[in-house]
C-alpha cells in the first residue's frame, strides 16, 4: 500500500502535461535512461535513480519510496511499479533531457529532468 501511495505522490508531485516538453525522442535502449532524475523545476523533491537494466528506485516529495522497472520495445518505453503502470517518453526541454511518466489511464503524469 505504501508503494502504491508513493507512486501516486511521485506522479501527483509532477502533475504537468507532457505538451510542455519538446518533441519526443526515440529510446533505443533502456540503458540510455540510466542515471539520476529529479522533478522538473526543483519545486518538488521527487526523484528517481534508473539503473542500466531499467529497474528504478524513487522518492516522492513526502519521503515515500517506490520501485519499478522501465521496459523499451521498438523505441517506446513503458514502466511498471507495484502500484501503477504506464508509458515513459523522452524529450528535450531547455537543452535538458526530460522523462515523462504517464499513468496508463492518463489521469496523472510526472516530469523529471536528468541530473548531470
C-alpha positions as CSV (number, residue, x, y, z in Angstrom):
1,X,0.0,0.0,0.0
2,X,2.8,2.4,0.8
3,X,4.5,1.8,-2.5
4,X,1.2,2.4,-4.3
5,X,0.8,5.7,-2.5
6,X,4.4,6.6,-3.2
7,X,3.9,6.2,-7.0
8,X,0.8,8.4,-6.6
9,X,2.7,11.1,-4.8
10,X,5.5,10.9,-7.3
11,X,3.1,11.4,-10.2
12,X,1.0,14.0,-8.4
13,X,4.1,15.9,-7.4
14,X,5.0,16.3,-11.1
15,X,1.4,16.8,-12.4
16,X,2.1,18.7,-15.6
17,X,1.0,17.8,-19.1
18,X,3.7,16.5,-21.4
19,X,2.8,19.1,-24.0
20,X,5.3,21.5,-22.4
21,X,8.2,19.3,-23.5
22,X,9.8,19.3,-26.9
23,X,9.4,16.6,-29.5
24,X,9.7,13.1,-28.2
25,X,13.0,11.3,-28.9
26,X,13.1,7.6,-29.6
27,X,14.5,5.5,-26.9
28,X,16.9,2.9,-28.5
29,X,17.8,1.1,-25.2
30,X,16.8,1.4,-21.6
31,X,20.5,2.0,-20.8
32,X,20.1,5.4,-22.4
33,X,17.8,6.3,-19.4
34,X,20.2,5.2,-16.7
35,X,21.1,7.9,-14.1
36,X,19.6,10.3,-11.7
37,X,16.4,12.2,-12.5
38,X,14.7,15.0,-10.5
39,X,11.3,16.7,-10.7
40,X,11.3,19.4,-13.3
41,X,11.6,22.9,-11.8
42,X,13.1,21.8,-8.5
43,X,9.9,22.7,-6.6
44,X,9.4,19.0,-5.6
45,X,11.9,16.7,-4.0
46,X,10.6,13.8,-6.2
47,X,13.5,11.9,-7.7
48,X,14.4,8.5,-9.2
49,X,17.5,6.6,-10.0
50,X,17.3,4.4,-13.1
51,X,19.8,1.5,-13.3
52,X,21.2,0.3,-16.7
53,X,18.9,-2.7,-16.5
54,X,15.8,-0.5,-16.4
55,X,15.0,-1.0,-12.7
56,X,14.5,2.1,-10.7
57,X,14.1,3.4,-7.1
58,X,12.2,6.6,-6.4
59,X,11.5,9.0,-3.6
60,X,8.4,11.3,-3.5
61,X,8.4,14.8,-2.0
62,X,6.8,13.2,1.1
63,X,9.7,10.9,1.5
64,X,7.7,7.8,0.4
65,X,9.7,5.3,-1.7
66,X,8.8,3.4,-4.8
67,X,10.5,0.8,-7.0
68,X,9.7,-0.3,-10.6
69,X,11.0,-1.2,-14.0
70,X,11.2,0.5,-17.4
71,X,11.0,-1.6,-20.5
72,X,11.8,-0.5,-24.0
73,X,10.4,-2.0,-27.2
74,X,10.7,-0.6,-30.7
75,X,11.8,2.8,-29.5
76,X,9.0,3.2,-27.0
77,X,9.1,2.8,-23.2
78,X,6.7,1.7,-20.6
79,X,7.0,1.4,-16.8
80,X,5.6,-0.9,-14.2
81,X,5.8,-0.4,-10.4
82,X,4.0,-2.2,-7.6
83,X,1.2,0.4,-7.7
84,X,0.9,1.6,-11.2
85,X,1.9,1.3,-14.8
86,X,2.0,3.5,-17.9
87,X,4.2,5.0,-20.6
88,X,7.6,6.8,-20.4
89,X,8.6,9.4,-23.0
90,X,11.9,11.2,-23.5
91,X,12.1,14.7,-24.8
92,X,14.3,17.9,-24.7
93,X,13.3,21.0,-22.8
94,X,15.7,23.9,-22.4
95,X,18.6,21.7,-23.5
96,X,17.9,19.1,-20.9
97,X,16.6,15.5,-21.2
98,X,13.1,15.2,-19.7
99,X,11.3,12.0,-18.9
100,X,7.5,12.0,-18.6
101,X,5.9,9.1,-16.8
102,X,2.2,8.9,-17.8
103,X,-0.3,6.7,-15.9
104,X,-2.0,4.1,-18.2
105,X,-5.4,5.8,-17.5
106,X,-3.8,9.2,-18.4
107,X,-5.0,10.7,-15.1
108,X,-1.6,11.8,-13.9
109,X,1.9,12.4,-15.1
110,X,5.3,13.2,-13.6
111,X,8.1,15.1,-15.4
112,X,11.7,14.6,-14.4
113,X,14.9,16.0,-15.8
114,X,18.3,14.3,-16.0
115,X,20.8,15.5,-13.4
116,X,24.3,15.8,-14.9
